[in-house]
């Protein structure tokens, strides 16, 4: 598996409004503990970002991780053009653009990086004042679509030329495509349907999703499948409900290898699929993350503080719902 973790999904483009002007709902306030953790986490990302717009830890130079950090700022409702973190957002976007191949649109050195980076460009499109975003996003989407056409499973894996597929990379590309579509780009329905069909082939009878087949299901992979179906608005099938039931039995599960990735995916999957269960999960996640956040505002782990911190923040971002993807 690539060093870059599979995708953390925020699958809709931002509205072209100053995000800090979006009102919070008075009947659904953000817990004070979430505000405190989130603000400390963003402060850490801001002060540790280097002059190039990336981060100096083990994974902070990967454009996909930079993309997740950018989205973490946007998910808090930060104004990317005039707000307190506008400089950090702009530098992050510039770094992603600098990592794109001008010929074929490929960003970074893996489809994980490419998917995350494409997602960040789609979220920023129409909101961040940078005329380079639109053509870069268009090229990035074209590469995702061309890679799918070359793949015998009509899905995706580590590189644009891969002929095999897995659920993590495929889920990442599917959500990037949904984000690009919501940003106004033309994304063929057929591409999305084929990607979802591949994921369905990796779902077992108990609703759990495996990595490259229906065998060996895991909660993290199942959360990917549930979220992709939710974004596709395909929640009526028996398979979807079976997968939701699978996740509802996993509220005490923690992914030892990719904890922040799992927490974010689980949060969003449950939010879309079963709000009451999300409320319980969210309370647990807030308590858990509050006990392990470092004094400097970052979160610990072996994947680098930039990725860890962005992942933890994104698992809390459902409490804000500034991005359209967070609206039921």
PENOR-V767488 format. One record per pair of residues at least 4 apart in sequence whose C-alpha atoms are under 8 Angstrom apart, sorted by the first residue. I is the first residue (numbers start at 1). J is the second residue. If there is no record, write none. Layout:
# PENOR-V767488
i=I j=J
i=I j=J
This chain:
# PENOR-V767488
i=2 j=110
i=2 j=112
i=2 j=158
i=3 j=59
i=4 j=59
i=4 j=62
i=4 j=64
i=4 j=65
i=4 j=112
i=4 j=113
i=5 j=112
i=5 j=258
i=5 j=261
i=6 j=112
i=6 j=168
i=6 j=169
i=6 j=172
i=6 j=261
i=7 j=112
i=7 j=115
i=7 j=116
i=7 j=168
i=7 j=169
i=7 j=171
i=7 j=172
i=7 j=261
i=8 j=68
i=8 j=116
i=8 j=172
i=8 j=261
i=8 j=264
i=8 j=265
i=8 j=311
i=8 j=314
i=9 j=172
i=9 j=175
i=9 j=265
i=10 j=71
i=10 j=119
i=10 j=123
i=10 j=175
i=10 j=179
i=10 j=325
i=11 j=119
i=11 j=123
i=11 j=175
i=11 j=176
i=11 j=178
i=11 j=179
i=11 j=231
i=11 j=325
i=12 j=122
i=12 j=123
i=12 j=178
i=12 j=179
i=12 j=180
i=12 j=182
i=12 j=183
i=12 j=323
i=12 j=324
i=12 j=325
i=13 j=122
i=13 j=123
i=13 j=124
i=13 j=125
i=13 j=179
i=13 j=180
i=13 j=182
i=13 j=183
i=13 j=323
i=13 j=324
i=14 j=122
i=14 j=123
i=14 j=124
i=14 j=125
i=14 j=126
i=14 j=127
i=14 j=183
i=14 j=323
i=14 j=324
i=15 j=126
i=15 j=127
i=15 j=323
i=15 j=324
i=16 j=126
i=16 j=127
i=17 j=21
i=17 j=127
i=18 j=22
i=18 j=78
i=18 j=79
i=18 j=80
i=18 j=127
i=19 j=74
i=19 j=77
i=19 j=78
i=19 j=79
i=19 j=322
i=20 j=77
i=20 j=78
i=20 j=79
i=22 j=77
i=22 j=322
i=24 j=28
i=24 j=29
i=24 j=320
i=25 j=29
i=30 j=34
i=30 j=35
i=30 j=319
i=30 j=320
i=31 j=35
i=31 j=319
i=32 j=36
i=33 j=37
i=33 j=286
i=33 j=290
i=34 j=38
i=34 j=286
i=34 j=316
i=34 j=319
i=35 j=39
i=36 j=40
i=37 j=41
i=37 j=290
i=37 j=293
i=37 j=297
i=38 j=42
i=38 j=76
i=38 j=313
i=38 j=316
i=39 j=43
i=40 j=44
i=40 j=296
i=40 j=297
i=40 j=298
i=41 j=45
i=41 j=297
i=41 j=298
i=41 j=309
i=41 j=310
i=41 j=313
i=42 j=46
i=42 j=72
i=42 j=73
i=42 j=297
i=43 j=47
i=43 j=297
i=44 j=48
i=44 j=296
i=44 j=297
i=44 j=298
i=45 j=49
i=45 j=69
i=45 j=298
i=45 j=306
i=45 j=309
i=46 j=85
i=46 j=88
i=48 j=55
i=48 j=56
i=49 j=53
i=49 j=54
i=49 j=55
i=49 j=56
i=49 j=88
i=50 j=54
i=50 j=55
i=50 j=56
i=51 j=91
i=52 j=91
i=52 j=92
i=52 j=95
i=53 j=66
i=53 j=88
i=53 j=91
i=53 j=92
i=53 j=93
i=53 j=94
i=53 j=95
i=54 j=60
i=54 j=61
i=54 j=62
i=54 j=63
i=54 j=66
i=54 j=91
i=54 j=92
i=54 j=95
i=55 j=59
i=55 j=60
i=55 j=61
i=55 j=66
i=55 j=306
i=56 j=60
i=56 j=61
i=57 j=61
i=57 j=304
i=57 j=305
i=57 j=306
i=58 j=303
i=58 j=304
i=59 j=65
i=59 j=303
i=59 j=304
i=59 j=306
i=59 j=307
i=60 j=65
i=60 j=66
i=60 j=304
i=60 j=306
i=60 j=307
i=61 j=65
i=61 j=66
i=62 j=66
i=62 j=108
i=62 j=113
i=63 j=67
i=63 j=95
i=63 j=96
i=63 j=99
i=63 j=107
i=63 j=108
i=63 j=113
i=63 j=114
i=63 j=116
i=63 j=117
i=64 j=68
i=64 j=96
i=64 j=108
i=64 j=112
i=64 j=113
i=64 j=114
i=64 j=115
i=64 j=116
i=64 j=117
i=65 j=69
i=65 j=113
i=65 j=116
i=65 j=117
i=65 j=306
i=65 j=307
i=66 j=70
i=66 j=92
i=66 j=95
i=66 j=96
i=66 j=117
i=67 j=71
i=67 j=92
i=67 j=93
i=67 j=96
i=67 j=116
i=67 j=117
i=67 j=119
i=67 j=120
i=67 j=121
i=68 j=72
i=68 j=116
i=68 j=117
i=68 j=120
i=68 j=307
i=68 j=310
i=68 j=311
i=69 j=73
i=69 j=92
i=69 j=306
i=69 j=307
i=69 j=310
i=70 j=74
i=70 j=88
i=70 j=89
i=70 j=92
i=70 j=93
i=70 j=120
i=71 j=75
i=71 j=120
i=71 j=123
i=72 j=76
i=72 j=310
i=72 j=313
i=72 j=314
i=72 j=317
i=73 j=77
i=73 j=78
i=73 j=85
i=73 j=89
i=74 j=78
i=74 j=79
i=74 j=80
i=74 j=323
i=75 j=314
i=75 j=317
i=75 j=320
i=75 j=321
i=75 j=322
i=75 j=323
i=76 j=317
i=76 j=320
i=76 j=322
i=77 j=320
i=77 j=322
i=77 j=323
i=78 j=83
i=78 j=84
i=78 j=85
i=78 j=86
i=79 j=83
i=79 j=84
i=79 j=85
i=79 j=86
i=80 j=85
i=80 j=86
i=80 j=87
i=80 j=89
i=80 j=90
i=80 j=127
i=80 j=128
i=81 j=86
i=81 j=87
i=81 j=90
i=81 j=128
i=81 j=129
i=82 j=86
i=85 j=89
i=86 j=90
i=87 j=91
i=88 j=92
i=89 j=93
i=90 j=94
i=90 j=128
i=91 j=95
i=92 j=96
i=93 j=97
i=93 j=120
i=93 j=121
i=94 j=98
i=95 j=99
i=96 j=100
i=96 j=107
i=96 j=117
i=97 j=107
i=97 j=132
i=97 j=133
i=97 j=136
i=99 j=107
i=99 j=108
i=100 j=105
i=100 j=106
i=100 j=107
i=100 j=108
i=100 j=136
i=101 j=105
i=101 j=106
i=101 j=107
i=102 j=106
i=104 j=139
i=104 j=143
i=105 j=136
i=105 j=139
i=105 j=140
i=105 j=142
i=105 j=143
i=106 j=114
i=106 j=139
i=106 j=140
i=106 j=143
i=107 j=113
i=107 j=114
i=107 j=117
i=107 j=118
i=107 j=140
i=108 j=113
i=108 j=114
i=109 j=113
i=109 j=114
i=109 j=159
i=110 j=114
i=110 j=158
i=110 j=159
i=111 j=115
i=111 j=156
i=111 j=157
i=111 j=158
i=111 j=159
i=111 j=160
i=111 j=169
i=111 j=173
i=112 j=116
i=112 j=158
i=112 j=169
i=112 j=172
i=113 j=117
i=114 j=118
i=114 j=140
i=115 j=119
i=115 j=169
i=115 j=172
i=115 j=173
i=115 j=176
i=116 j=120
i=116 j=172
i=116 j=176
i=117 j=121
i=118 j=122
i=118 j=137
i=118 j=140
i=118 j=141
i=118 j=176
i=119 j=123
i=119 j=175
i=119 j=176
i=119 j=179
i=119 j=180
i=120 j=124
i=121 j=125
i=121 j=133
i=121 j=136
i=121 j=137
i=122 j=137
i=122 j=176
i=122 j=179
i=122 j=180
i=122 j=183
i=123 j=179
i=123 j=183
i=124 j=128
i=124 j=133
i=125 j=133
i=125 j=134
i=125 j=183
i=126 j=183
i=132 j=136
i=133 j=137
i=134 j=138
i=135 j=139
i=136 j=140
i=137 j=141
i=137 j=180
i=138 j=142
i=138 j=185
i=139 j=143
i=140 j=144
i=141 j=145
i=141 j=177
i=141 j=180
i=142 j=146
i=143 j=147
i=143 j=160
i=144 j=148
i=144 j=160
i=144 j=173
i=145 j=149
i=145 j=191
i=146 j=150
i=146 j=160
i=147 j=151
i=147 j=156
i=147 j=160
i=147 j=161
i=147 j=162
i=148 j=154
i=148 j=155
i=148 j=156
i=148 j=160
i=148 j=191
i=149 j=154
i=150 j=154
i=150 j=161
i=150 j=162
i=150 j=163
i=151 j=155
i=151 j=156
i=151 j=161
i=151 j=162
i=151 j=163
i=151 j=164
i=151 j=165
i=152 j=163
i=152 j=164
i=153 j=163
i=153 j=164
i=153 j=165
i=153 j=198
i=154 j=194
i=154 j=195
i=154 j=198
i=155 j=164
i=155 j=165
i=155 j=166
i=155 j=170
i=155 j=194
i=155 j=195
i=155 j=198
i=156 j=160
i=156 j=162
i=156 j=163
i=156 j=164
i=156 j=165
i=156 j=166
i=156 j=169
i=156 j=170
i=156 j=173
i=157 j=162
i=157 j=163
i=157 j=164
i=157 j=165
i=157 j=166
i=157 j=169
i=157 j=170
i=158 j=162
i=158 j=169
i=165 j=169
i=165 j=170
i=165 j=212
i=166 j=170
i=166 j=211
i=166 j=212
i=166 j=213
i=167 j=171
i=167 j=199
i=167 j=202
i=167 j=209
i=167 j=210
i=167 j=211
i=167 j=212
i=167 j=221
i=167 j=224
i=167 j=225
i=168 j=172
i=168 j=211
i=168 j=221
i=168 j=224
i=169 j=173
i=170 j=174
i=170 j=195
i=170 j=199
i=171 j=175
i=171 j=199
i=171 j=224
i=171 j=225
i=171 j=228
i=172 j=176
i=173 j=177
i=174 j=178
i=174 j=192
i=174 j=195
i=174 j=196
i=174 j=228
i=175 j=179
i=175 j=228
i=175 j=231
i=176 j=180
i=177 j=181
i=177 j=187
i=177 j=192
i=178 j=182
i=178 j=187
i=178 j=231
i=179 j=183
i=180 j=184
i=180 j=185
i=180 j=186
i=180 j=187
i=181 j=185
i=181 j=186
i=181 j=187
i=187 j=191
i=188 j=192
i=189 j=193
i=190 j=194
i=191 j=195
i=192 j=196
i=193 j=197
i=194 j=198
i=195 j=199
i=196 j=200
i=196 j=228
i=196 j=229
i=197 j=201
i=198 j=202
i=199 j=203
i=199 j=209
i=199 j=225
i=200 j=225
i=201 j=213
i=201 j=214
i=202 j=209
i=202 j=210
i=202 j=211
i=202 j=212
i=202 j=213
i=202 j=214
i=202 j=215
i=203 j=207
i=203 j=208
i=203 j=209
i=203 j=210
i=203 j=213
i=203 j=214
i=203 j=217
i=204 j=208
i=204 j=209
i=204 j=210
i=204 j=214
i=204 j=215
i=204 j=217
i=206 j=242
i=206 j=243
i=206 j=246
i=207 j=222
i=207 j=239
i=207 j=240
i=207 j=241
i=207 j=242
i=207 j=243
i=207 j=244
i=207 j=245
i=207 j=246
i=208 j=214
i=208 j=217
i=208 j=218
i=208 j=219
i=208 j=221
i=208 j=222
i=208 j=243
i=208 j=246
i=209 j=213
i=209 j=214
i=209 j=215
i=209 j=216
i=209 j=217
i=209 j=218
i=209 j=219
i=209 j=221
i=209 j=222
i=209 j=225
i=210 j=214
i=210 j=215
i=210 j=216
i=210 j=217
i=210 j=218
i=210 j=221
i=210 j=222
i=211 j=215
i=211 j=216
i=211 j=217
i=211 j=221
i=217 j=221
i=217 j=222
i=218 j=222
i=219 j=223
i=219 j=246
i=219 j=247
i=219 j=250
i=219 j=253
i=219 j=262
i=220 j=224
i=220 j=255
i=220 j=261
i=220 j=262
i=220 j=265
i=220 j=266
i=221 j=225
i=222 j=226
i=222 j=243
i=222 j=247
i=223 j=227
i=223 j=247
i=223 j=262
i=223 j=265
i=223 j=266
i=223 j=269
i=224 j=228
i=224 j=265
i=224 j=269
i=225 j=229
i=226 j=230
i=226 j=240
i=226 j=243
i=226 j=244
i=226 j=269
i=226 j=273
i=227 j=231
i=227 j=265
i=227 j=268
i=227 j=269
i=227 j=272
i=228 j=232
i=229 j=233
i=229 j=234
i=229 j=235
i=229 j=240
i=230 j=234
i=230 j=235
i=230 j=269
i=230 j=272
i=230 j=273
i=234 j=240
i=235 j=240
i=235 j=241
i=235 j=273
i=236 j=240
i=236 j=241
i=237 j=241
i=238 j=242
i=239 j=243
i=240 j=244
i=241 j=245
i=242 j=246
i=243 j=247
i=244 j=248
i=244 j=270
i=244 j=273
i=244 j=274
i=245 j=249
i=246 j=250
i=247 j=251
i=247 j=266
i=247 j=270
i=248 j=277
i=251 j=281
i=254 j=259
i=254 j=262
i=254 j=263
i=255 j=259
i=255 j=262
i=258 j=262
i=259 j=263
i=260 j=264
i=260 j=308
i=260 j=311
i=260 j=312
i=260 j=315
i=261 j=265
i=261 j=311
i=262 j=266
i=263 j=267
i=263 j=285
i=263 j=311
i=263 j=312
i=263 j=315
i=264 j=268
i=264 j=311
i=264 j=312
i=264 j=314
i=264 j=315
i=264 j=316
i=265 j=269
i=265 j=315
i=266 j=270
i=267 j=271
i=267 j=278
i=267 j=281
i=267 j=282
i=267 j=315
i=267 j=316
i=267 j=318
i=268 j=272
i=268 j=315
i=268 j=318
i=269 j=273
i=270 j=274
i=270 j=275
i=270 j=277
i=270 j=278
i=271 j=275
i=271 j=277
i=271 j=278
i=271 j=279
i=271 j=318
i=272 j=328
i=274 j=278
i=275 j=279
i=276 j=280
i=277 j=281
i=278 j=282
i=279 j=283
i=280 j=284
i=281 j=285
i=282 j=286
i=282 j=316
i=283 j=287
i=284 j=288
i=285 j=289
i=285 j=316
i=286 j=290
i=286 j=316
i=287 j=291
i=288 j=292
i=289 j=293
i=289 j=312
i=292 j=299
i=292 j=300
i=293 j=297
i=293 j=298
i=293 j=299
i=293 j=300
i=294 j=298
i=294 j=299
i=294 j=300
i=298 j=305
i=298 j=306
i=298 j=308
i=298 j=309
i=299 j=305
i=299 j=308
i=299 j=309
i=299 j=312
i=300 j=304
i=300 j=305
i=300 j=308
i=300 j=309
i=301 j=305
i=301 j=308
i=303 j=307
i=303 j=308
i=304 j=308
i=305 j=309
i=306 j=310
i=307 j=311
i=308 j=312
i=309 j=313
i=310 j=314
i=311 j=315
i=312 j=316
i=313 j=317
i=314 j=318
i=317 j=321
i=318 j=326
i=321 j=325
i=321 j=326
i=321 j=327
i=322 j=326
i=323 j=327
